[in-house]
Amino acid sequence: MGEEQDIPRKLEYESLAEYDAFRNPSIVEEQPFYYKGMSRSEYEKELAYLNQNLSSFYEGSYVPLWKQSWYQ
């Protein structure tokens, strides 16, 4: 009576950006778009692009914005 049951809560993130808010800074280098010397604004722009293109990431056809500029 009056005891709260432990209800397991599954953490679900709507996007990688939402997950990124909880990240450990060492995880930054593990992002698929990361390159050494990347500025924070570039990182945020690439992260937003990745979130808009998650389906291509899962399909294996994702290309970061900075790599796309090589082909133009």
C-alpha positions as semicolon CSV with decimal commas, in nm:
position;residue;x (nm);y (nm);z (nm)
1;M;0,000;0,000;0,000
2;G;0,144;0,334;-0,104
3;E;0,450;0,167;-0,255
4;E;0,545;0,269;-0,602
5;Q;0,625;-0,013;-0,836
6;D;0,944;0,009;-1,035
7;I;0,824;0,041;-1,389
8;P;1,105;-0,004;-1,636
9;R;1,123;0,294;-1,866
10;K;1,269;0,250;-2,208
11;L;1,461;0,555;-2,319
12;E;1,355;0,641;-2,668
13;Y;1,509;0,919;-2,865
14;E;1,320;1,076;-3,149
15;S;1,643;1,160;-3,324
16;L;2,016;1,129;-3,291
17;A;2,023;1,499;-3,201
18;E;1,812;1,431;-2,895
19;Y;2,045;1,148;-2,798
20;D;2,344;1,371;-2,864
21;A;2,225;1,608;-2,591
22;F;2,304;1,332;-2,341
23;R;2,632;1,221;-2,496
24;N;2,973;1,194;-2,344
25;P;3,208;1,433;-2,529
26;S;3,432;1,141;-2,625
27;I;3,148;1,004;-2,840
28;V;3,171;1,303;-3,076
29;E;3,452;1,136;-3,271
30;E;3,237;0,828;-3,328
31;Q;2,976;1,017;-3,533
32;P;2,969;0,907;-3,899
33;F;3,032;1,263;-4,023
34;Y;3,308;1,363;-3,781
35;Y;3,651;1,473;-3,901
36;K;3,944;1,603;-3,700
37;G;3,935;1,981;-3,666
38;M;3,558;2,009;-3,715
39;S;3,408;2,321;-3,555
40;R;3,107;2,301;-3,325
41;S;2,886;2,480;-3,580
42;E;2,991;2,232;-3,851
43;Y;2,920;1,946;-3,611
44;E;2,571;2,077;-3,535
45;K;2,497;2,131;-3,905
46;E;2,612;1,778;-3,991
47;L;2,415;1,631;-3,701
48;A;2,097;1,803;-3,820
49;Y;2,160;1,674;-4,173
50;L;2,214;1,321;-4,044
51;N;1,885;1,336;-3,854
52;Q;1,703;1,445;-4,170
53;N;1,859;1,155;-4,360
54;L;1,847;0,866;-4,116
55;S;1,694;0,635;-4,374
56;S;1,995;0,677;-4,605
57;F;2,225;0,621;-4,306
58;Y;2,053;0,291;-4,226
59;E;2,060;0,193;-4,594
60;G;2,433;0,262;-4,609
61;S;2,411;0,542;-4,866
62;Y;2,458;0,837;-4,628
63;V;2,723;1,089;-4,733
64;P;2,814;1,375;-4,494
65;L;2,777;1,729;-4,625
66;W;3,150;1,795;-4,613
67;K;3,216;1,491;-4,836
68;Q;2,944;1,596;-5,078
69;S;3,133;1,918;-5,142
70;W;3,422;1,710;-5,280
71;Y;3,197;1,584;-5,562
72;Q;3,066;1,922;-5,671
